[in-house]
Amino acid sequence: MSLTISLSAGSTSATTVHYATSNGTASSTSDYTAVSGTVTIPAYGTVAYVNVPVAGDSTLEGNETFKVTLSASTAGISLGRSVGTATIYNDD
């Protein structure tokens, strides 16, 4: 699953943001692989992507969610929303 991290406007310098996933109704031991790290949005850019591996299974279950928390941005950018929710849609 590819998640988009976006800025409302580009900056004249690169912007670095730390990210980490955490469980919601989805579990990092069976539904997705927990990830954390740093992503850089280049100068004058507005987006970067974070890939989160999702585990497929044949269990009939409802949609599940996990959270992505952003922190410690550089270049003087304030985080308008530091926590987002991702949904893993059931396809069984």
Chimera marker file (.cmm) of the C-alpha trace (Angstrom):
<marker_set name="trace">
<marker id="1" x="0.000" y="0.000" z="0.000" r="1" g="1" b="0" radius="0.5"/>
<marker id="2" x="1.418" y="3.375" z="-0.979" r="1" g="1" b="0" radius="0.5"/>
<marker id="3" x="0.584" y="6.296" z="1.313" r="1" g="1" b="0" radius="0.5"/>
<marker id="4" x="0.941" y="9.911" z="0.222" r="1" g="1" b="0" radius="0.5"/>
<marker id="5" x="2.509" y="12.553" z="2.439" r="1" g="1" b="0" radius="0.5"/>
<marker id="6" x="1.786" y="15.990" z="1.051" r="1" g="1" b="0" radius="0.5"/>
<marker id="7" x="2.500" y="19.643" z="1.682" r="1" g="1" b="0" radius="0.5"/>
<marker id="8" x="-0.062" y="22.328" z="0.974" r="1" g="1" b="0" radius="0.5"/>
<marker id="9" x="2.679" y="24.295" z="-0.810" r="1" g="1" b="0" radius="0.5"/>
<marker id="10" x="6.263" y="23.582" z="-1.815" r="1" g="1" b="0" radius="0.5"/>
<marker id="11" x="9.191" y="24.900" z="0.191" r="1" g="1" b="0" radius="0.5"/>
<marker id="12" x="12.376" y="26.447" z="-1.174" r="1" g="1" b="0" radius="0.5"/>
<marker id="13" x="14.336" y="23.714" z="0.614" r="1" g="1" b="0" radius="0.5"/>
<marker id="14" x="13.852" y="19.990" z="1.063" r="1" g="1" b="0" radius="0.5"/>
<marker id="15" x="11.460" y="18.965" z="3.846" r="1" g="1" b="0" radius="0.5"/>
<marker id="16" x="12.157" y="15.873" z="5.927" r="1" g="1" b="0" radius="0.5"/>
<marker id="17" x="9.402" y="14.141" z="7.886" r="1" g="1" b="0" radius="0.5"/>
<marker id="18" x="9.655" y="11.129" z="10.183" r="1" g="1" b="0" radius="0.5"/>
<marker id="19" x="6.841" y="8.567" z="10.032" r="1" g="1" b="0" radius="0.5"/>
<marker id="20" x="5.759" y="5.473" z="11.958" r="1" g="1" b="0" radius="0.5"/>
<marker id="21" x="2.791" y="3.136" z="11.679" r="1" g="1" b="0" radius="0.5"/>
<marker id="22" x="0.742" y="1.823" z="14.599" r="1" g="1" b="0" radius="0.5"/>
<marker id="23" x="-2.138" y="-0.585" z="14.941" r="1" g="1" b="0" radius="0.5"/>
<marker id="24" x="-5.748" y="0.433" z="14.670" r="1" g="1" b="0" radius="0.5"/>
<marker id="25" x="-8.111" y="-2.457" z="14.000" r="1" g="1" b="0" radius="0.5"/>
<marker id="26" x="-5.405" y="-3.987" z="11.786" r="1" g="1" b="0" radius="0.5"/>
<marker id="27" x="-2.512" y="-5.819" z="13.425" r="1" g="1" b="0" radius="0.5"/>
<marker id="28" x="1.112" y="-5.425" z="12.373" r="1" g="1" b="0" radius="0.5"/>
<marker id="29" x="1.646" y="-9.114" z="13.139" r="1" g="1" b="0" radius="0.5"/>
<marker id="30" x="-0.965" y="-10.386" z="10.690" r="1" g="1" b="0" radius="0.5"/>
<marker id="31" x="-2.427" y="-7.639" z="8.471" r="1" g="1" b="0" radius="0.5"/>
<marker id="32" x="0.449" y="-5.315" z="7.543" r="1" g="1" b="0" radius="0.5"/>
<marker id="33" x="4.150" y="-4.822" z="8.259" r="1" g="1" b="0" radius="0.5"/>
<marker id="34" x="4.936" y="-1.990" z="10.645" r="1" g="1" b="0" radius="0.5"/>
<marker id="35" x="7.279" y="0.590" z="9.133" r="1" g="1" b="0" radius="0.5"/>
<marker id="36" x="9.035" y="3.698" z="10.342" r="1" g="1" b="0" radius="0.5"/>
<marker id="37" x="11.619" y="5.975" z="8.855" r="1" g="1" b="0" radius="0.5"/>
<marker id="38" x="12.201" y="9.297" z="7.204" r="1" g="1" b="0" radius="0.5"/>
<marker id="39" x="10.883" y="10.628" z="3.922" r="1" g="1" b="0" radius="0.5"/>
<marker id="40" x="12.128" y="13.712" z="2.107" r="1" g="1" b="0" radius="0.5"/>
<marker id="41" x="9.998" y="15.984" z="-0.038" r="1" g="1" b="0" radius="0.5"/>
<marker id="42" x="12.391" y="17.759" z="-2.399" r="1" g="1" b="0" radius="0.5"/>
<marker id="43" x="12.631" y="21.543" z="-2.647" r="1" g="1" b="0" radius="0.5"/>
<marker id="44" x="9.593" y="22.963" z="-4.490" r="1" g="1" b="0" radius="0.5"/>
<marker id="45" x="7.927" y="19.539" z="-4.336" r="1" g="1" b="0" radius="0.5"/>
<marker id="46" x="4.712" y="18.792" z="-2.498" r="1" g="1" b="0" radius="0.5"/>
<marker id="47" x="4.510" y="14.994" z="-2.164" r="1" g="1" b="0" radius="0.5"/>
<marker id="48" x="6.411" y="11.924" z="-1.047" r="1" g="1" b="0" radius="0.5"/>
<marker id="49" x="5.285" y="8.329" z="-0.694" r="1" g="1" b="0" radius="0.5"/>
<marker id="50" x="5.635" y="5.716" z="2.026" r="1" g="1" b="0" radius="0.5"/>
<marker id="51" x="5.158" y="2.048" z="1.172" r="1" g="1" b="0" radius="0.5"/>
<marker id="52" x="3.516" y="-0.207" z="3.758" r="1" g="1" b="0" radius="0.5"/>
<marker id="53" x="3.456" y="-3.939" z="2.944" r="1" g="1" b="0" radius="0.5"/>
<marker id="54" x="-0.020" y="-5.411" z="3.393" r="1" g="1" b="0" radius="0.5"/>
<marker id="55" x="-0.455" y="-9.136" z="4.060" r="1" g="1" b="0" radius="0.5"/>
<marker id="56" x="-3.047" y="-10.883" z="1.930" r="1" g="1" b="0" radius="0.5"/>
<marker id="57" x="-5.087" y="-13.672" z="3.445" r="1" g="1" b="0" radius="0.5"/>
<marker id="58" x="-8.227" y="-15.623" z="2.681" r="1" g="1" b="0" radius="0.5"/>
<marker id="59" x="-9.967" y="-14.863" z="5.969" r="1" g="1" b="0" radius="0.5"/>
<marker id="60" x="-13.348" y="-13.237" z="5.535" r="1" g="1" b="0" radius="0.5"/>
<marker id="61" x="-13.214" y="-10.106" z="7.664" r="1" g="1" b="0" radius="0.5"/>
<marker id="62" x="-14.218" y="-6.474" z="7.525" r="1" g="1" b="0" radius="0.5"/>
<marker id="63" x="-12.037" y="-3.583" z="6.463" r="1" g="1" b="0" radius="0.5"/>
<marker id="64" x="-9.263" y="-2.795" z="8.944" r="1" g="1" b="0" radius="0.5"/>
<marker id="65" x="-7.258" y="0.328" z="9.715" r="1" g="1" b="0" radius="0.5"/>
<marker id="66" x="-3.851" y="1.375" z="10.950" r="1" g="1" b="0" radius="0.5"/>
<marker id="67" x="-2.425" y="4.783" z="11.783" r="1" g="1" b="0" radius="0.5"/>
<marker id="68" x="0.544" y="6.700" z="10.391" r="1" g="1" b="0" radius="0.5"/>
<marker id="69" x="2.088" y="9.326" z="12.663" r="1" g="1" b="0" radius="0.5"/>
<marker id="70" x="4.278" y="12.102" z="11.244" r="1" g="1" b="0" radius="0.5"/>
<marker id="71" x="6.765" y="14.099" z="13.300" r="1" g="1" b="0" radius="0.5"/>
<marker id="72" x="9.841" y="16.327" z="13.275" r="1" g="1" b="0" radius="0.5"/>
<marker id="73" x="9.490" y="18.108" z="9.989" r="1" g="1" b="0" radius="0.5"/>
<marker id="74" x="12.356" y="20.296" z="8.825" r="1" g="1" b="0" radius="0.5"/>
<marker id="75" x="12.468" y="23.536" z="6.860" r="1" g="1" b="0" radius="0.5"/>
<marker id="76" x="10.155" y="25.289" z="9.320" r="1" g="1" b="0" radius="0.5"/>
<marker id="77" x="7.059" y="23.493" z="8.057" r="1" g="1" b="0" radius="0.5"/>
<marker id="78" x="4.347" y="22.894" z="10.636" r="1" g="1" b="0" radius="0.5"/>
<marker id="79" x="2.426" y="19.650" z="10.395" r="1" g="1" b="0" radius="0.5"/>
<marker id="80" x="-1.229" y="20.465" z="9.818" r="1" g="1" b="0" radius="0.5"/>
<marker id="81" x="-2.255" y="16.897" z="10.483" r="1" g="1" b="0" radius="0.5"/>
<marker id="82" x="0.261" y="14.642" z="12.186" r="1" g="1" b="0" radius="0.5"/>
<marker id="83" x="-1.808" y="11.435" z="12.323" r="1" g="1" b="0" radius="0.5"/>
<marker id="84" x="-3.563" y="9.788" z="9.397" r="1" g="1" b="0" radius="0.5"/>
<marker id="85" x="-5.581" y="6.594" z="9.129" r="1" g="1" b="0" radius="0.5"/>
<marker id="86" x="-5.083" y="4.043" z="6.355" r="1" g="1" b="0" radius="0.5"/>
<marker id="87" x="-7.737" y="1.458" z="5.484" r="1" g="1" b="0" radius="0.5"/>
<marker id="88" x="-7.005" y="-2.080" z="4.329" r="1" g="1" b="0" radius="0.5"/>
<marker id="89" x="-10.060" y="-3.077" z="2.324" r="1" g="1" b="0" radius="0.5"/>
<marker id="90" x="-11.197" y="-6.691" z="2.604" r="1" g="1" b="0" radius="0.5"/>
<marker id="91" x="-11.012" y="-8.406" z="-0.785" r="1" g="1" b="0" radius="0.5"/>
<marker id="92" x="-12.054" y="-11.939" z="0.253" r="1" g="1" b="0" radius="0.5"/>
<link id1="1" id2="2" r="1" g="1" b="0" radius="0.2"/>
<link id1="2" id2="3" r="1" g="1" b="0" radius="0.2"/>
<link id1="3" id2="4" r="1" g="1" b="0" radius="0.2"/>
<link id1="4" id2="5" r="1" g="1" b="0" radius="0.2"/>
<link id1="5" id2="6" r="1" g="1" b="0" radius="0.2"/>
<link id1="6" id2="7" r="1" g="1" b="0" radius="0.2"/>
<link id1="7" id2="8" r="1" g="1" b="0" radius="0.2"/>
<link id1="8" id2="9" r="1" g="1" b="0" radius="0.2"/>
<link id1="9" id2="10" r="1" g="1" b="0" radius="0.2"/>
<link id1="10" id2="11" r="1" g="1" b="0" radius="0.2"/>
<link id1="11" id2="12" r="1" g="1" b="0" radius="0.2"/>
<link id1="12" id2="13" r="1" g="1" b="0" radius="0.2"/>
<link id1="13" id2="14" r="1" g="1" b="0" radius="0.2"/>
<link id1="14" id2="15" r="1" g="1" b="0" radius="0.2"/>
<link id1="15" id2="16" r="1" g="1" b="0" radius="0.2"/>
<link id1="16" id2="17" r="1" g="1" b="0" radius="0.2"/>
<link id1="17" id2="18" r="1" g="1" b="0" radius="0.2"/>
<link id1="18" id2="19" r="1" g="1" b="0" radius="0.2"/>
<link id1="19" id2="20" r="1" g="1" b="0" radius="0.2"/>
<link id1="20" id2="21" r="1" g="1" b="0" radius="0.2"/>
<link id1="21" id2="22" r="1" g="1" b="0" radius="0.2"/>
<link id1="22" id2="23" r="1" g="1" b="0" radius="0.2"/>
<link id1="23" id2="24" r="1" g="1" b="0" radius="0.2"/>
<link id1="24" id2="25" r="1" g="1" b="0" radius="0.2"/>
<link id1="25" id2="26" r="1" g="1" b="0" radius="0.2"/>
<link id1="26" id2="27" r="1" g="1" b="0" radius="0.2"/>
<link id1="27" id2="28" r="1" g="1" b="0" radius="0.2"/>
<link id1="28" id2="29" r="1" g="1" b="0" radius="0.2"/>
<link id1="29" id2="30" r="1" g="1" b="0" radius="0.2"/>
<link id1="30" id2="31" r="1" g="1" b="0" radius="0.2"/>
<link id1="31" id2="32" r="1" g="1" b="0" radius="0.2"/>
<link id1="32" id2="33" r="1" g="1" b="0" radius="0.2"/>
<link id1="33" id2="34" r="1" g="1" b="0" radius="0.2"/>
<link id1="34" id2="35" r="1" g="1" b="0" radius="0.2"/>
<link id1="35" id2="36" r="1" g="1" b="0" radius="0.2"/>
<link id1="36" id2="37" r="1" g="1" b="0" radius="0.2"/>
<link id1="37" id2="38" r="1" g="1" b="0" radius="0.2"/>
<link id1="38" id2="39" r="1" g="1" b="0" radius="0.2"/>
<link id1="39" id2="40" r="1" g="1" b="0" radius="0.2"/>
<link id1="40" id2="41" r="1" g="1" b="0" radius="0.2"/>
<link id1="41" id2="42" r="1" g="1" b="0" radius="0.2"/>
<link id1="42" id2="43" r="1" g="1" b="0" radius="0.2"/>
<link id1="43" id2="44" r="1" g="1" b="0" radius="0.2"/>
<link id1="44" id2="45" r="1" g="1" b="0" radius="0.2"/>
<link id1="45" id2="46" r="1" g="1" b="0" radius="0.2"/>
<link id1="46" id2="47" r="1" g="1" b="0" radius="0.2"/>
<link id1="47" id2="48" r="1" g="1" b="0" radius="0.2"/>
<link id1="48" id2="49" r="1" g="1" b="0" radius="0.2"/>
<link id1="49" id2="50" r="1" g="1" b="0" radius="0.2"/>
<link id1="50" id2="51" r="1" g="1" b="0" radius="0.2"/>
<link id1="51" id2="52" r="1" g="1" b="0" radius="0.2"/>
<link id1="52" id2="53" r="1" g="1" b="0" radius="0.2"/>
<link id1="53" id2="54" r="1" g="1" b="0" radius="0.2"/>
<link id1="54" id2="55" r="1" g="1" b="0" radius="0.2"/>
<link id1="55" id2="56" r="1" g="1" b="0" radius="0.2"/>
<link id1="56" id2="57" r="1" g="1" b="0" radius="0.2"/>
<link id1="57" id2="58" r="1" g="1" b="0" radius="0.2"/>
<link id1="58" id2="59" r="1" g="1" b="0" radius="0.2"/>
<link id1="59" id2="60" r="1" g="1" b="0" radius="0.2"/>
<link id1="60" id2="61" r="1" g="1" b="0" radius="0.2"/>
<link id1="61" id2="62" r="1" g="1" b="0" radius="0.2"/>
<link id1="62" id2="63" r="1" g="1" b="0" radius="0.2"/>
<link id1="63" id2="64" r="1" g="1" b="0" radius="0.2"/>
<link id1="64" id2="65" r="1" g="1" b="0" radius="0.2"/>
<link id1="65" id2="66" r="1" g="1" b="0" radius="0.2"/>
<link id1="66" id2="67" r="1" g="1" b="0" radius="0.2"/>
<link id1="67" id2="68" r="1" g="1" b="0" radius="0.2"/>
<link id1="68" id2="69" r="1" g="1" b="0" radius="0.2"/>
<link id1="69" id2="70" r="1" g="1" b="0" radius="0.2"/>
<link id1="70" id2="71" r="1" g="1" b="0" radius="0.2"/>
<link id1="71" id2="72" r="1" g="1" b="0" radius="0.2"/>
<link id1="72" id2="73" r="1" g="1" b="0" radius="0.2"/>
<link id1="73" id2="74" r="1" g="1" b="0" radius="0.2"/>
<link id1="74" id2="75" r="1" g="1" b="0" radius="0.2"/>
<link id1="75" id2="76" r="1" g="1" b="0" radius="0.2"/>
<link id1="76" id2="77" r="1" g="1" b="0" radius="0.2"/>
<link id1="77" id2="78" r="1" g="1" b="0" radius="0.2"/>
<link id1="78" id2="79" r="1" g="1" b="0" radius="0.2"/>
<link id1="79" id2="80" r="1" g="1" b="0" radius="0.2"/>
<link id1="80" id2="81" r="1" g="1" b="0" radius="0.2"/>
<link id1="81" id2="82" r="1" g="1" b="0" radius="0.2"/>
<link id1="82" id2="83" r="1" g="1" b="0" radius="0.2"/>
<link id1="83" id2="84" r="1" g="1" b="0" radius="0.2"/>
<link id1="84" id2="85" r="1" g="1" b="0" radius="0.2"/>
<link id1="85" id2="86" r="1" g="1" b="0" radius="0.2"/>
<link id1="86" id2="87" r="1" g="1" b="0" radius="0.2"/>
<link id1="87" id2="88" r="1" g="1" b="0" radius="0.2"/>
<link id1="88" id2="89" r="1" g="1" b="0" radius="0.2"/>
<link id1="89" id2="90" r="1" g="1" b="0" radius="0.2"/>
<link id1="90" id2="91" r="1" g="1" b="0" radius="0.2"/>
<link id1="91" id2="92" r="1" g="1" b="0" radius="0.2"/>
</marker_set>
